[in-house]
Amino acid sequence: MKPVSKGALVGAVGVLVPLGIIGLVVVLTGAYNVAATDRHNPVVA
């Protein structure tokens, strides 16, 4: 593997892993409540 492609792979993993961890923490802790922030209409009028 060339050094440039290895660096690109390490950089991509280095960005995606923290984003995934942050996403899981936000979802599992309920820090962002989609139902409260998303506009929605009730099914039964």
Secondary structure, DSSP 4 states (H G I P E B T S, - for coil): --HHHHHHHHHHHHHHHHHHHHHHHHHHHTSS-HHHHS----S--
